[in-house]
Amino acid sequence: LWQAWESSVCNPLNLLFSQLWQAWESSVCNPLNLLFSQLWQAWESSVYNPLKPLFFQQWQAWESSVNNPLNPLFSQLWQAWKSSVNNPLNPLFSQLWQAWESSVNNPRMNPLS
């Protein structure tokens, strides 16, 4: 047991313990480290902090936003886009594009322009 303890990282006299302790002391995860304190204060005042009113305002705005895929309006707009002639993946778009390319309304095809 003594030998196990002497070589243990929990033994303050062990070199590895000393290295781990120094790493911890300078770590941003150590609440006693100044950098931790700075990062914590930045987080507390951040809009990404769920405890901040601004975060809630932005979250509510996002929830009702048409950019939110969980919003039914997003789904409706997405379905409308999928079937839209402006959607390049829609076969109708391809047909209209080919018709335009060969059309006399296309400035590149009109010899009079």
N, C-alpha and C positions, 0 to 999 in steps of 0.2 A: 504494500500500500504506500509505503514511504517513497519508494522509487517511482511508483506511478504518479504520486503527487508532485515529486520534484520535477518530473518531465511534463507535467500537466500545464496547459495554457492558462489554467486558473491560478497557478502558483505565481505570486508577484515577483519572485526571485528568478523566474524563468525568462530567458532572453526573448522568447517568442511572445510571452505575456507583455513584456515591455514594448515590443514592436506593435503588437495589437493595440495596446493602450494608447501609444502615441498616434497611431492611425485613427483611433476613435476620437481622441482629443481634437484632432484637426479636421474631423469629418463634419460635413454639413448636416449630418443626422444627429449630431451631439447638441442637445438644447443649450449647453453652456458655451457653445462656440458662437463668436460674434457674427460669423457669416450665417449661421442658422437663424440667429435673431433677425438679421436683415432680411433673409428670405421669408421668414415667418411674417414679418411686418408687411412685406410686399404682397404676400399671399392674402393676408387679412384684408388689405385694401383693394385687392384685385376683383375685377368683375367676374372672374372665374370662381370666386369663393361662393359656394351655395348659401352661405349665411348672410351675404350682402343683399340689400334690397335691389341694387342695380342688377345683380345676377338674376333675381326673380323677374324683374321687369323685362330683361333681355330674353329670359327663358319663355315667359308668357308670349312675348312678341314672336319668338321662334315657333312656339307651338301653334300659333294661329297663322303663321306665314305660309304662303303658297309654295315656298321652297322646302317646307318640311314634308318629307315623304309619308309621314304618318297622318297628314292632314287630308281629309276627303277631297278638298278642293284641289290639292296637288294631284291626287289620283285622277280626278276629272280632267284637269289640264293635260296631264300626261297622256291619257287615253285620246284626248282631242288631238294632241300633237302627233301621236303615233299614226292616226288615221288622216292627218293633215297632208294636203298636197305640198306643203313646205318642208315636209320631212323627207330627206334624201333616201331614207330606207323604204319609203312607201313606193310600191310599183307605179302608182299613178304619177308620182313625181317624175320617175324615170321616163314615162310615156310623154308627159308634158315637156320635159327637158329635150327629149329627142325631137318632138314636134317643133319646139322653139329653135333648136339648132338648124333645122332645115327650112325654117319659116322665112318668108320675105320680110317679116318684121325684124329679123335678126340683122343688125347693121353689117355683120360680116358676110351675110349671104346676099344682101341687096346690092346689085351692081350699080344702082343709081346713086348710092350714098357716097 
